[in-house]
Amino acid sequence: MNFTDTHCHLADPALRENLPHILTAARKVGVKRFIVPATRSQDWQDVADLAEMPSEHGIRVAFGIHPWFSDGIAEQDFAGLAAVLARYPGAWVGEIGLDFYDKTQTPQQRERQIQVFSRQLEIAQTLRRRVIIHNLKAAADIAAAVKQTGFTRGGIVHAFSGSAEEARVLTKLGFKIGIGSLLLNPNARKIRDTLKALNDGDFVLETDSPFMLKKEINTPANIPGIAKIAAEIRGTCVEEIAKVTERNADALLER
């Protein structure tokens, strides 16, 4: 069986300092491909360095501005994003999106997130790139921004934690749903119900390494464990989960 970790922050210092070992451990359990997003301009170079690694490492990258860093973003930052994407024709745009979890956010802060997200969708559409979307309590606004900007290139809504209804809205817009380490929490009922309701063609696997685990550093080697739980939830075998999620990852990566 082969797997793809469609969202792992391999450029994060927690992983980068021990990257050869982490990649070897992942490959031993069948994780052969890795999609590595950036979160702000300060880490674009670290992610770009990973893009320069030999192709047999299976690393694909994305450059973007995470919603947590929307404040203070200027037109020159978008120009810088377009420039780095031009240097890496295979790169996606990400991690971008909206995060409305914090109820103390002002309307102006939320609007600024929407502006930064929409501008990056426009860049991705112009350059014909897929996107990696961070969505927390913002599915309706994400769908609205996608429609308003005319973005049609698709991608992944990562670390999904929403309802089956929200997932259906996003899959109809051309996105795969990132199913990840939240499944390792037996109390995460909503995502289990959502996963059960998804079609085979709707989801991919991820870890969001090095994050999501409380007592240890998460790594891509945890993908088979996530796949095992996904198989139990969907009433199938791990081999079938590997087959359908690799097919879905192929559809995103190969065109």
C-alpha positions, 0 to 999 in steps of 0.5 A: 500500500502507498499513501500520500500525506497531503498536509505536513509542515516538513519545513517546521523546525520540529521536523526539519531538524530530523527530516531524513529520519522522518522521511525514512520512517514514513516510507517504511510504512508506505507514505511515499508522497508529501505536500508541504505548505507554507504559512507566511513569507518568512517560511517560503524559503524553507519550503522552497528548499524542500522543493529543491530536493530530488524528486524521489523524495516525493515532496510537493510544496505550496506557498501562501499566507495563512489567515493568522497572518493576514494583518499587515499584508500589503500588495507587495506581499501578493507580488512576492507570492506571485514571484515565488510561484512563478519560480516553482511551476508545480507549487500550489497556493497554500496554506490560505483560508479563513479562521473564525474560531476566535469569537473576539475577532472584530468584523474588520479582522474577519473582513481582512482575512476574507480580503487576503484569502480572496486575493490569493484565490485570484492569484491561484486562478491566474496561475492555474494552481490548486490551493490548500485551504485552512477552514475553521468555523468559516465554511460558508464564507470560504464557499462565498469567496470561491464563488465570488472570485471565480476560482475553479482550480480546486484543491484541498480543504485541510484538517476538516472538522465541519459537518457533512453538509458543509463538506458537500458544499465544498466538494461541489466547488471542486475540493477534496476534504482533508481527513487527518489526525482529528480521527485519532481523537475518539471524541471527535464525533462530527468528523467521523459522521462526516467521513462516513457520509463522503463519497469515495472520490471526496477525501484525502489523508493528512497528518498536519505534522508536527501539530494536532497531537498533545503529547508527541510530535506528529509525523507523516508516519501516522498516516496508516493509523489514520487510514485504519480508523477511516476504514473502520468508520467507512466499513471497509479495509485499509487497502481500499482507503489507500486505493481511493485516497491515492486515486484522489491525490493523483487527480489533484497532483497529476494535472 
